[in-house]
């Protein structure tokens, strides 16, 4: 993805003033009613859901705080090292992590 410099206040204001919010909202509604939308789910959310665990349970299993797990799920931070490996295992073999809880 190409990196861009931040807009100045004047540029941001000009861009905001050029938008037609009504048209943008109508187009969004048209796309939704036509079924032209898709939800993107974080791989961390996908892995957790496959295990059937709550955020608190999954965070405890990974040895992180619920807040850290939420940051990963929302894409604000990325897991590293062992956490990535455990998340990959949860994605492919959720039964293995479920056994650890039992």
Wavefront OBJ file of the C-alpha trace (Angstrom):
o trace
v 0.000 0.000 0.000
v 1.312 3.402 -0.947
v 2.193 5.671 1.960
v 0.710 9.155 1.939
v 1.564 12.230 3.913
v -1.149 13.504 6.268
v -3.487 16.157 4.910
v -3.146 19.683 6.176
v -6.142 21.160 7.977
v -7.029 23.138 4.860
v -6.787 20.075 2.602
v -8.888 18.017 5.000
v -11.547 20.721 5.173
v -11.629 21.032 1.369
v -12.003 17.255 1.015
v -14.803 17.151 3.616
v -16.618 20.027 1.881
v -16.404 18.247 -1.492
v -18.156 15.096 -0.246
v -21.811 14.352 -0.932
v -22.682 12.360 2.191
v -26.264 11.757 1.094
v -25.084 10.172 -2.158
v -22.466 8.102 -0.304
v -25.069 6.797 2.148
v -27.538 5.982 -0.636
v -24.833 4.095 -2.534
v -23.975 2.128 0.618
v -27.625 1.174 1.089
v -27.870 0.106 -2.574
v -24.806 -2.099 -2.196
v -26.121 -3.680 1.005
v -29.553 -4.409 -0.435
v -27.952 -5.869 -3.569
v -25.790 -8.105 -1.404
v -22.576 -6.461 -2.604
v -20.971 -6.368 0.810
v -18.762 -8.722 2.739
v -17.470 -8.743 6.269
v -13.776 -9.182 6.869
v -12.948 -11.090 10.010
v -9.603 -10.900 11.741
v -7.696 -14.207 11.708
v -7.482 -13.902 15.493
v -11.286 -13.646 15.782
v -11.694 -16.552 13.387
v -9.323 -18.734 15.409
v -11.013 -17.833 18.702
v -14.475 -18.523 17.324
v -13.366 -21.930 16.028
v -12.330 -22.860 19.567
v -15.678 -21.723 20.945
v -13.917 -19.787 23.693
v -14.797 -16.362 25.034
v -12.284 -13.541 24.762
v -11.401 -13.986 28.424
v -10.862 -17.739 28.060
v -8.844 -17.410 24.839
v -6.702 -14.606 26.303
v -5.990 -16.696 29.410
v -5.026 -19.676 27.254
v -2.618 -17.502 25.246
v -1.221 -15.893 28.396
v -2.222 -12.339 27.470
v -4.678 -9.801 28.816
v -8.163 -9.510 27.349
v -7.203 -5.993 26.277
v -4.244 -7.315 24.286
v -6.464 -9.907 22.613
v -8.966 -7.182 21.724
v -6.164 -5.076 20.221
v -5.188 -8.056 18.051
v -8.773 -8.762 17.041
v -9.326 -5.133 16.053
v -6.071 -4.984 14.090
v -4.476 -2.287 16.212
v -1.639 -4.604 17.260
v -0.207 -7.854 15.934
v 0.605 -10.953 17.960
v 4.195 -12.081 17.907
v 6.182 -15.270 18.384
v 4.478 -17.994 20.382
v 1.097 -16.242 20.279
v 1.102 -16.390 16.464
v 1.878 -20.090 16.617
v -0.909 -20.804 19.104
v -3.368 -18.768 17.026
v -2.365 -20.763 13.920
v -2.951 -23.996 15.848
v -6.338 -22.699 17.017
v -7.228 -21.896 13.405
v -6.256 -25.319 12.052
v -6.896 -27.585 15.047
v -9.240 -25.893 17.545
v -9.781 -29.248 19.262
v -6.150 -29.220 20.478
v -6.642 -25.962 22.368
v -10.020 -27.079 23.705
v -8.248 -30.116 25.226
v -5.881 -27.788 27.076
v -8.813 -26.078 28.800
v -10.491 -29.342 29.856
l 1 2 3 4 5 6 7 8 9 10 11 12 13 14 15 16 17 18 19 20 21 22 23 24 25 26 27 28 29 30 31 32 33 34 35 36 37 38 39 40 41 42 43 44 45 46 47 48 49 50 51 52 53 54 55 56 57 58 59 60 61 62 63 64 65 66 67 68 69 70 71 72 73 74 75 76 77 78 79 80 81 82 83 84 85 86 87 88 89 90 91 92 93 94 95 96 97 98 99 100 101 102
